[in-house]
């Protein structure tokens, strides 16, 4: 992140290195820190969050029908990609387990 002031750049780098040493590899000094418990780890976490958000959008009395339709349509697209990612992850884990089993049985 370029800064016009060398002092600001130095301060940013100091904070950046401090967060890295603390073990947080996801945030930078300019983003808000998200507690580990709220971070999404799996595709199922994303699907659960999207389910909550779709429910919230549909329950919003102030939003118009078109706004709700757009939001739900967008969230549905994201949910489909998350489901596909979850399926791919499950298939990859099964493949890794099969290859590991095969390697153990041949040795």
C-alpha positions as CSV (number, residue, x, y, z in Angstrom):
1,X,0.0,0.0,0.0
2,X,1.8,3.1,-1.2
3,X,1.9,6.1,1.2
4,X,3.0,9.6,0.3
5,X,4.5,10.0,3.8
6,X,7.4,7.7,4.8
7,X,6.2,8.0,8.4
8,X,2.8,6.6,7.5
9,X,4.4,3.8,5.5
10,X,6.7,2.9,8.4
11,X,3.8,2.9,10.8
12,X,1.7,0.6,8.5
13,X,4.6,-1.8,8.1
14,X,5.2,-1.9,11.8
15,X,1.6,-2.8,12.5
16,X,1.5,-5.3,9.6
17,X,4.5,-7.2,11.0
18,X,3.0,-7.0,14.5
19,X,-0.2,-8.8,13.3
20,X,1.8,-11.4,11.4
21,X,4.0,-12.2,14.5
22,X,0.8,-12.5,16.5
23,X,-0.3,-15.3,14.2
24,X,-3.0,-13.5,12.3
25,X,-2.5,-14.0,8.6
26,X,-5.9,-12.8,7.4
27,X,-6.1,-9.2,8.5
28,X,-4.0,-6.1,7.8
29,X,-3.7,-2.9,9.9
30,X,-6.3,-1.2,7.8
31,X,-9.0,-3.9,8.1
32,X,-11.0,-4.7,11.2
33,X,-9.9,-7.7,13.1
34,X,-12.5,-10.6,12.9
35,X,-12.4,-13.0,15.7
36,X,-11.4,-16.5,14.7
37,X,-14.8,-17.9,15.8
38,X,-16.6,-15.7,13.1
39,X,-14.3,-16.6,10.2
40,X,-15.7,-18.9,7.6
41,X,-13.7,-22.1,7.4
42,X,-15.7,-24.4,5.2
43,X,-18.2,-24.3,2.4
44,X,-20.8,-25.4,4.9
45,X,-20.0,-22.3,7.0
46,X,-20.7,-20.1,3.9
47,X,-24.0,-21.9,3.2
48,X,-25.1,-21.5,6.8
49,X,-24.3,-17.8,6.7
50,X,-26.1,-17.3,3.4
51,X,-29.1,-19.1,4.7
52,X,-29.3,-16.6,7.6
53,X,-28.9,-13.7,5.2
54,X,-31.6,-14.9,2.8
55,X,-34.0,-15.2,5.8
56,X,-33.1,-11.7,6.9
57,X,-33.6,-10.3,3.4
58,X,-37.0,-12.0,3.0
59,X,-38.1,-10.7,6.4
60,X,-37.1,-7.1,5.8
61,X,-40.4,-5.1,5.6
62,X,-38.8,-2.0,4.3
63,X,-37.2,-3.6,1.2
64,X,-39.2,-3.7,-2.0
65,X,-39.9,-6.8,-3.9
66,X,-37.4,-6.1,-6.6
67,X,-34.6,-5.4,-4.1
68,X,-35.4,-8.6,-2.3
69,X,-35.4,-10.6,-5.6
70,X,-32.0,-9.1,-6.5
71,X,-30.5,-9.9,-3.1
72,X,-31.9,-13.4,-2.9
73,X,-30.8,-14.1,-6.5
74,X,-27.2,-12.9,-5.8
75,X,-27.1,-14.9,-2.5
76,X,-28.4,-18.0,-4.3
77,X,-25.6,-17.8,-6.9
78,X,-23.0,-17.5,-4.1
79,X,-24.7,-20.5,-2.3
80,X,-24.5,-22.6,-5.5
81,X,-20.8,-21.9,-5.8
82,X,-20.3,-22.7,-2.1
83,X,-22.1,-26.0,-2.5
84,X,-20.0,-26.9,-5.5
85,X,-16.8,-26.0,-3.6
86,X,-18.0,-28.3,-0.7
87,X,-18.6,-31.1,-3.1
88,X,-15.2,-30.7,-4.7
89,X,-13.6,-30.6,-1.2
90,X,-15.4,-33.8,-0.2
91,X,-14.4,-35.6,-3.4
92,X,-10.8,-34.5,-3.0
93,X,-10.7,-35.8,0.6
94,X,-12.1,-39.1,-0.5
95,X,-9.5,-39.3,-3.3
96,X,-6.7,-38.5,-0.9
97,X,-7.9,-41.2,1.5
98,X,-8.1,-43.7,-1.3
99,X,-4.6,-42.9,-2.5
100,X,-3.2,-43.0,1.1
101,X,-4.9,-46.4,1.6
102,X,-3.4,-47.7,-1.7
103,X,0.1,-46.5,-0.8
104,X,-0.1,-48.1,2.7
105,X,-1.4,-51.4,1.2
106,X,1.4,-51.6,-1.4
107,X,4.2,-50.9,1.1
